[in-house]
Amino acid sequence: MDLEQDFRPFLIFGIICTFGAAAVTIGGISFVGVWMDALYPIIVLFAVASLSISWIRWKKMDEES
């Protein structure tokens, strides 16, 4: 596993965070709870950052081959 080239862990974490943010948005406090609602900005930040890093690494890997 080459950490400079591997994009899969970031992609998986980004998808998990995106599902968490979607659950907060769709369900609200009654569905996910107060703590998940309070962590919503951080979850969105992690989702965007992880998906962006995985996209950049995937494009870099695609351009080298």
PAVOMAR-862000 format. One record per residue (C-alpha): x, y, z; residue in one letter. Coordinates in nm, 4 decimals. Layout:
<atoms>
+----------+----------+----------+---------+
!     east !    north !       up ! residuo !
+----------+----------+----------+---------+
!        X !        Y !        Z !       a !
...
+----------+----------+----------+---------+
</atoms>
This chain:
<atoms>
+----------+----------+----------+---------+
!     east !    north !       up ! residuo !
+----------+----------+----------+---------+
!   0.0000 !   0.0000 !   0.0000 !       m !
!   0.1489 !   0.3271 !  -0.1147 !       d !
!   0.0068 !   0.6102 !   0.0946 !       l !
!   0.0901 !   0.8675 !  -0.1728 !       e !
!  -0.1061 !   0.6787 !  -0.4374 !       q !
!  -0.3850 !   0.5062 !  -0.2447 !       d !
!  -0.7187 !   0.6837 !  -0.2654 !       f !
!  -0.9561 !   0.4120 !  -0.1391 !       r !
!  -0.9423 !   0.4865 !   0.2383 !       p !
!  -1.0218 !   0.8513 !   0.1734 !       f !
!  -1.3019 !   0.7567 !  -0.0641 !       l !
!  -1.4573 !   0.5176 !   0.1879 !       i !
!  -1.4317 !   0.7694 !   0.4730 !       f !
!  -1.5776 !   1.0416 !   0.2504 !       g !
!  -1.8742 !   0.8223 !   0.1583 !       i !
!  -1.9372 !   0.7354 !   0.5244 !       i !
!  -1.9269 !   1.1023 !   0.6233 !       c !
!  -2.1562 !   1.1925 !   0.3329 !       t !
!  -2.4121 !   0.9358 !   0.4505 !       f !
!  -2.3842 !   1.0763 !   0.8029 !       g !
!  -2.4407 !   1.4307 !   0.6808 !       a !
!  -2.7360 !   1.3155 !   0.4708 !       a !
!  -2.8881 !   1.1409 !   0.7728 !       a !
!  -2.8616 !   1.4606 !   0.9755 !       v !
!  -3.0103 !   1.6676 !   0.6947 !       t !
!  -3.2994 !   1.4338 !   0.6174 !       i !
!  -3.3730 !   1.2961 !   0.9632 !       g !
!  -3.3062 !   1.5902 !   1.1885 !       g !
!  -3.2465 !   1.5852 !   1.5616 !       i !
!  -3.5243 !   1.3367 !   1.6314 !       s !
!  -3.3627 !   1.0756 !   1.4040 !       f !
!  -2.9881 !   1.1116 !   1.4730 !       v !
!  -2.9760 !   1.2906 !   1.8061 !       g !
!  -2.8358 !   1.6130 !   1.9412 !       v !
!  -2.4675 !   1.5161 !   1.9259 !       w !
!  -2.4795 !   1.4161 !   1.5617 !       m !
!  -2.6622 !   1.7388 !   1.4831 !       d !
!  -2.3973 !   1.9379 !   1.6708 !       a !
!  -2.1189 !   1.7621 !   1.4788 !       l !
!  -2.2825 !   1.8296 !   1.1402 !       y !
!  -2.0332 !   2.1014 !   1.0288 !       p !
!  -1.7367 !   1.8793 !   1.1115 !       i !
!  -1.8929 !   1.5815 !   0.9338 !       i !
!  -1.9495 !   1.7905 !   0.6205 !       v !
!  -1.5929 !   1.9208 !   0.6394 !       l !
!  -1.4532 !   1.5658 !   0.6651 !       f !
!  -1.6743 !   1.4495 !   0.3783 !       a !
!  -1.5639 !   1.7254 !   0.1431 !       v !
!  -1.1976 !   1.6979 !   0.2401 !       a !
!  -1.1846 !   1.3191 !   0.2082 !       s !
!  -1.3621 !   1.3120 !  -0.1255 !       l !
!  -1.1385 !   1.5909 !  -0.2559 !       s !
!  -0.8198 !   1.4143 !  -0.1488 !       i !
!  -0.9357 !   1.0875 !  -0.3030 !       s !
!  -1.0249 !   1.2668 !  -0.6280 !       w !
!  -0.6847 !   1.4381 !  -0.6454 !       i !
!  -0.4979 !   1.1141 !  -0.5779 !       r !
!  -0.7086 !   0.9227 !  -0.8298 !       w !
!  -0.6462 !   1.1867 !  -1.0998 !       k !
!  -0.2732 !   1.1863 !  -1.0207 !       k !
!  -0.2630 !   0.8085 !  -1.0499 !       m !
!  -0.4626 !   0.8201 !  -1.3750 !       d !
!  -0.2293 !   1.0800 !  -1.5325 !       e !
!   0.0862 !   0.8830 !  -1.4488 !       e !
!  -0.0284 !   0.5677 !  -1.6249 !       s !
+----------+----------+----------+---------+
</atoms>
